[in-house]
Amino acid sequence: MMELLHFDFMQNALLAGLLASVICGIIGTLVVVNRIVFISGGIAHASYGGVGLAFFLGLPVLPVTTAFTVLAGLVMALVTLRARERADTVIGVIWAAGMAFGIILLDMTPGYNVDLMSYLFGSILAVPSSDIWIMGGLACLVLIMTMAFYRGFLVMSFDEEFARSRGVPVDFLYFLLITMVGLSVVMIIRVVGLILVIALLTIPPFIAERRARSLGSMMLVSTLLSCFFTVAGLVLSYMADITSGASIIAVASVCFFLSFALPGRTV
């Protein structure tokens, strides 16, 4: 492992992976306990429209994709709150439309020569230092917002009706959560790609949920698991010369199935 850290690209990959792991632990926990995995998947796949838009306009990919993804997420959140009976249909349409929009824009981009696979399955080994700073800023923002509204998220996650009766601004917190999911998705795409992003966002929290006694401990355990999956996946990717994003998810998936053989809540 120490030999790998001599390479600049591996140092950036490790930093990007650890930053994404913190986000996976925090936001992934809220995604799992609030049962919004499907809408998170919709946000992840719709984000490809932002990638296509960035290349078509010749603008930086990360900020454009972030803005597009957050906007798509807020539309999904609005539909979910106002028309729950049609939410899954609308989310599915936005999911597909976002990807189609991105692909069409990429086809229309003159001289487009970016590897499509890097966005579908991640390009953690190619993350530049400039993106590390942006990812760090987004990670701090999500962490601060989670800490500031932790009690509200806690009540909303386990009993929405009780939260409303106690005056908790559930709608505001829901939109805030979806916004943070959008920010998180953009970060994690650089690590494992948009196809695998939901796996990294849900596997660690699911494993942690079976062993944690509180929302806070679930976030902590999930973060540690995400860090382990990322580091182990990077090492496996380097040693076996295989795609890094898929390697990270492969490690997480194996641990997911092994977790069923372990005892229940301990933390």
Summary of the structure (lengths in Angstrom):
residues: 267
radius of gyration: 18.2
end to end distance: 29.4
largest distance: 56.6
contacts: 944
relative contact order: 0.18
helix: 82%
strand: 0%
